[in-house]
Amino acid sequence: MRRTMLLTEEGERRGAEIERVRAKVGELSKALGKMDEHLLCPITRCVFEDPVILEDGFTYERDAIERWLASNNRSPSTNAVLRSKAVVSNIALRQQIQGAVQAGRSLEKFLEDIGGS
């Protein structure tokens, strides 16, 4: 009888822990979202570090578009002639990416913490 009670308590404790893990993973997954195309530079196909907007309305990685513009006067996305080669920081996208990175780090830490217990 005592053994059955202990096993039941252990099962309930583990069940509660599993639900806690599921809830946390679900919360962090929402924060991370899936890796959308808009988080990738159309030139490098890498996640933005320093996203900038060009007059064509598209966002590019700063280094990649500056290299492109050094020898091109057309949009790499539309091939339209650019009237201006000015770039503007895409602060909102940078903040979104930083939030996703932080959520990813939180998820990694959480999984490490529960893995060690």
KEKE-30909 format. One record per residue (C-alpha): residue number from 1; residue in one letter; y, z, x. Coordinates in steps of 0.5 Angstrom, whole numbers, always signed. Each point is the difference from the previous one (the first is absolute). Layout:
<pts>
+--------+--------+-------+-------+-------+
| tortor | tormar |    py |    pz |    px |
+--------+--------+-------+-------+-------+
|    NUM |      a |     Y |     Z |     X |
...
+--------+--------+-------+-------+-------+
</pts>
This chain:
<pts>
+--------+--------+-------+-------+-------+
| tortor | tormar |    py |    pz |    px |
+--------+--------+-------+-------+-------+
|      1 |      m |    +0 |    +0 |    +0 |
|      2 |      r |    +5 |    +2 |    +5 |
|      3 |      r |    -2 |    -6 |    +4 |
|      4 |      t |    +1 |    -5 |    -6 |
|      5 |      m |    +7 |    +4 |    -1 |
|      6 |      l |    +2 |    -2 |    +7 |
|      7 |      l |    -2 |    -7 |    +0 |
|      8 |      t |    +4 |    -1 |    -6 |
|      9 |      e |    +6 |    +3 |    +3 |
|     10 |      e |    -1 |    -4 |    +6 |
|     11 |      g |    -1 |    -6 |    -5 |
|     12 |      e |    +7 |    +2 |    -4 |
|     13 |      r |    +4 |    +1 |    +7 |
|     14 |      r |    -3 |    -7 |    +3 |
|     15 |      g |    +2 |    -3 |    -7 |
|     16 |      a |    +7 |    +2 |    +0 |
|     17 |      e |    +1 |    -2 |    +7 |
|     18 |      i |    -3 |    -7 |    -1 |
|     19 |      e |    +5 |    +0 |    -6 |
|     20 |      r |    +6 |    +2 |    +5 |
|     21 |      v |    -2 |    -5 |    +5 |
|     22 |      r |    +0 |    -6 |    -6 |
|     23 |      a |    +7 |    +3 |    -2 |
|     24 |      k |    +3 |    +0 |    +7 |
|     25 |      v |    -3 |    -7 |    +1 |
|     26 |      g |    +2 |    -3 |    -6 |
|     27 |      e |    +7 |    +3 |    +1 |
|     28 |      l |    +0 |    -3 |    +7 |
|     29 |      s |    -3 |    -7 |    -2 |
|     30 |      k |    +6 |    -1 |    -5 |
|     31 |      a |    +5 |    +2 |    +5 |
|     32 |      l |    -3 |    -5 |    +5 |
|     33 |      g |    -1 |    -6 |    -5 |
|     34 |      k |    -4 |    -6 |    +2 |
|     35 |      m |    +3 |    -4 |    +6 |
|     36 |      d |    +4 |    -5 |    -3 |
|     37 |      e |    +2 |    -6 |    +3 |
|     38 |      h |    +7 |    +2 |    -1 |
|     39 |      l |    -1 |    +5 |    +6 |
|     40 |      l |    -2 |    -5 |    +4 |
|     41 |      c |    +5 |    -5 |    +4 |
|     42 |      p |    -2 |    -7 |    -2 |
|     43 |      i |    +1 |    -2 |    +8 |
|     44 |      t |    -4 |    +5 |    +3 |
|     45 |      r |    -5 |    +2 |    -6 |
|     46 |      c |    +1 |    +7 |    +3 |
|     47 |      v |    +3 |    +6 |    -4 |
|     48 |      f |    +8 |    +1 |    +1 |
|     49 |      e |    +3 |    +4 |    +5 |
|     50 |      d |    +7 |    -2 |    +0 |
|     51 |      p |    +0 |    -4 |    -7 |
|     52 |      v |    +6 |    -5 |    -1 |
|     53 |      i |    +3 |    -5 |    -5 |
|     54 |      l |    +2 |    -7 |    +1 |
|     55 |      e |    +4 |    -4 |    -4 |
|     56 |      d |    -6 |    -3 |    -3 |
|     57 |      g |    -1 |    +7 |    -4 |
|     58 |      f |    -7 |    +1 |    +4 |
|     59 |      t |    -1 |    +6 |    +5 |
|     60 |      y |    -2 |    -1 |    +7 |
|     61 |      e |    -2 |    +4 |    +6 |
|     62 |      r |    +7 |    +0 |    +4 |
|     63 |      d |    -3 |    -2 |    +7 |
|     64 |      a |    -4 |    -5 |    -3 |
|     65 |      i |    +6 |    -3 |    -5 |
|     66 |      e |    +4 |    +0 |    +6 |
|     67 |      r |    -4 |    -4 |    +5 |
|     68 |      w |    -1 |    -5 |    -6 |
|     69 |      l |    +7 |    -1 |    -1 |
|     70 |      a |    +1 |    -1 |    +7 |
|     71 |      s |    -3 |    -7 |    +0 |
|     72 |      n |    +0 |    -1 |    -8 |
|     73 |      n |    +6 |    -1 |    -5 |
|     74 |      r |    -5 |    +0 |    -6 |
|     75 |      s |    -4 |    +6 |    -4 |
|     76 |      p |    -7 |    +1 |    +3 |
|     77 |      s |    -2 |    +1 |    -8 |
|     78 |      t |    +4 |    -5 |    -4 |
|     79 |      n |    +2 |    -5 |    +6 |
|     80 |      a |    +7 |    -1 |    -3 |
|     81 |      v |    +6 |    +0 |    +5 |
|     82 |      l |    +3 |    +6 |    +1 |
|     83 |      r |    +7 |    +1 |    -1 |
|     84 |      s |    +0 |    +6 |    +4 |
|     85 |      k |    -4 |    +4 |    +5 |
|     86 |      a |    +2 |    +7 |    -2 |
|     87 |      v |    -5 |    +5 |    -1 |
|     88 |      v |    +1 |    +6 |    -4 |
|     89 |      s |    -5 |    +6 |    +1 |
|     90 |      n |    -4 |    +1 |    -6 |
|     91 |      i |    +0 |    +8 |    -1 |
|     92 |      a |    -3 |    +1 |    -6 |
|     93 |      l |    -7 |    -4 |    +2 |
|     94 |      r |    +1 |    +4 |    +7 |
|     95 |      q |    +0 |    +7 |    -4 |
|     96 |      q |    -6 |    -3 |    -4 |
|     97 |      i |    -4 |    -1 |    +6 |
|     98 |      q |    +2 |    +6 |    +3 |
|     99 |      g |    -3 |    +4 |    -6 |
|    100 |      a |    -6 |    -4 |    +0 |
|    101 |      v |    -1 |    +2 |    +7 |
|    102 |      q |    +1 |    +7 |    -1 |
|    103 |      a |    -5 |    +0 |    -6 |
|    104 |      g |    -5 |    -3 |    +4 |
|    105 |      r |    +1 |    +6 |    +5 |
|    106 |      s |    +0 |    +5 |    -5 |
|    107 |      l |    -7 |    -3 |    -2 |
|    108 |      e |    -3 |    +0 |    +7 |
|    109 |      k |    +2 |    +7 |    +1 |
|    110 |      f |    -3 |    +2 |    -7 |
|    111 |      l |    -6 |    -3 |    +1 |
|    112 |      e |    -1 |    +3 |    +7 |
|    113 |      d |    +2 |    +7 |    -3 |
|    114 |      i |    -6 |    -1 |    -5 |
|    115 |      g |    -4 |    -3 |    +5 |
|    116 |      g |    +0 |    +6 |    +5 |
|    117 |      s |    -1 |    +5 |    -6 |
+--------+--------+-------+-------+-------+
</pts>
